[in-house]
């Protein structure tokens, strides 16, 4: 499976962005998908994940501001980010759990100015 992320950009604090990840290939074997982010000098961290049964996980930093969603066929994953803060500045990566292994897409840069 291949993942293509998009939607990053420059936004002022308090603004919104919607990230998208399009999956191709054997998407029927995807069990879960999520978004991670990596800020400069920091480790990559999980932001949000959604499982095949629709259950969602949001990191504490994202809860109340971000929402993760997908279409039923796993073809598209979204991350709606509202009330963005400068601390949300990072490269955001799409991830899929495919046949028990993690697959990464390329990152999309989100920059939040104060």
C-alpha positions in Angstrom: 0.0 0.0 0.0 1.2 3.5 -0.7 0.2 6.7 1.1 0.2 10.3 -0.2 -0.4 13.1 2.3 -1.3 16.6 1.6 -2.9 19.7 3.1 -0.1 21.2 5.1 0.8 24.9 5.0 1.3 28.0 6.9 -1.5 29.2 9.2 -1.8 31.7 12.0 -2.5 30.6 15.5 -6.2 29.9 16.0 -6.6 28.9 12.4 -7.5 25.6 10.8 -6.1 23.1 8.4 -7.3 19.8 7.0 -4.8 17.2 6.2 -5.6 14.4 3.7 -4.0 11.0 3.1 -4.9 9.0 0.0 -4.1 5.3 0.1 -3.6 3.1 -2.9 -2.7 -0.5 -3.5 -4.1 -3.3 -1.3 -6.1 -1.0 1.0 -8.5 -3.8 2.0 -5.7 -5.2 4.2 -5.4 -2.0 6.2 -6.4 -2.4 9.9 -5.9 1.1 11.2 -4.6 4.5 10.0 -3.3 7.4 11.8 -1.4 10.7 11.9 2.0 11.2 13.5 4.0 14.4 13.7 7.6 15.3 14.3 8.7 18.7 15.4 12.2 19.9 14.9 14.5 18.3 17.4 11.8 16.1 18.8 10.7 12.5 18.4 7.9 11.5 16.2 4.6 11.2 18.1 1.2 9.8 17.5 -1.5 12.5 17.1 -4.6 10.5 16.1 -5.5 7.1 15.0 -8.7 5.4 13.7 -9.3 1.6 13.7 -11.3 -0.5 11.4 -14.2 -0.6 13.8 -14.3 3.2 13.8 -12.8 3.7 17.2 -10.7 6.8 17.5 -7.7 7.7 19.6 -6.6 11.3 20.0 -3.5 12.4 21.9 -4.0 14.7 24.8 -2.5 17.6 22.8 -5.1 17.0 20.0 -8.2 16.2 22.0 -10.9 18.9 21.6 -9.2 20.5 18.7 -8.5 17.8 16.1 -10.7 15.2 14.5 -9.6 12.1 12.5 -11.9 10.6 9.9 -11.8 8.2 7.0 -14.0 6.9 4.3 -15.3 3.3 4.6 -12.9 1.9 2.1 -9.7 3.3 3.8 -9.1 5.2 0.6 -8.9 8.6 2.2 -7.9 9.7 5.7 -8.4 13.2 7.1 -7.2 15.1 10.0 -9.2 18.3 10.7 -7.1 20.6 12.9 -8.8 23.5 14.5 -7.5 26.2 17.0 -4.0 25.5 15.9 -1.1 26.6 18.1 2.5 27.3 17.4 3.3 24.1 19.3 1.5 22.2 16.5 4.2 23.1 14.1 5.7 19.9 12.7 5.9 17.6 9.8 2.8 15.4 9.8 3.0 11.9 8.6 0.2 9.5 7.5 0.6 5.9 8.8 -1.3 2.7 8.0 -1.2 -0.6 9.7 -1.1 -3.0 6.8 -0.9 -6.7 7.3 0.5 -6.1 10.7 3.2 -3.7 9.6 3.4 0.1 9.6 3.5 1.9 6.3 4.5 5.5 6.1 3.6 8.2 3.7 5.7 11.3 3.0 5.3 14.1 5.4 3.4 17.3 5.0 4.7 20.4 6.8 2.4 22.4 9.1 3.6 25.7 10.3 1.6 27.7 12.8 2.7 31.3 13.3 2.0 33.2 16.5 
